[in-house]
Amino acid sequence: MVYTGLWDYSHPMNNKKLFFKAGKIQFILCTAFIGMLTGVIGYSDEPNHVAIFVQPPSVQATVVVQDDYVYYPGYEVYYSRTRHQYLYPEGGAWVSRPAPQGVSVDVLMASPSVAVDFHDSPASHHAEMVKKYPRNWRQPDPDRGQTDNRKDDRKDDRKDDGRPHN
C-alpha cells in the first residue's frame, strides 16, 4: 500500500467498506429518491391536467400526372400542358424551356397543331411524328367535302308566287 500522508486513506477501489450489497427494495428506493431529486417525480397543488399529443404518422402521397402534349409540326415543338414547358430537339439533344427558341409563343399557338396520344418522352416518338405530320402539314378543313350538292328531291308544292297549292 502507498503511503499518502493521510490517515486511513487508501485507494477507493481497494476499500471494500464503501460497497454494500443492495437488494431489489434498496434499488427501487434509491431510484425513486434520485428521481425526486432530478424533478421527475414532483408534487403540484394545481389540478392534474394531462395533455397527450400524438403526431400522426407521416404519409407521403405520390401523385402521378401523365404528360399531355401538343405537337406543332411547322416548328417540331411539343408543348407539355401539365409542365407548361416546350420540348424540342436542339443540337442533337432534347431541351425543355418555358418558351420556345426562335419563335414567339403567339406565332406558335397560331400555327397548326395536333394533340398527341402518347404520355412519355416526345423523343421516343419524334421520328414517327415527323413522318405523320411533316412541316407543311395543315389541319383538315372542317368544311372541305361537306358541301351539300344534293338536289332537292321534294316536289315543289308551291305556285309561281310561292304560295302552297290547295
Secondary structure, DSSP 8 states (H G I E B T S, - for coil): ----SSTT---GGG-GGG-----HHHHHHHHHHHHHHHTSS---SS----------------------EEEETTTTEEEETTTTEEEEEETTEEEEESS-SSS-HHHHHHS--EE-S--S-GGGTHHHHHHHS-TT-----TTTT--------S---B-TTS-B--
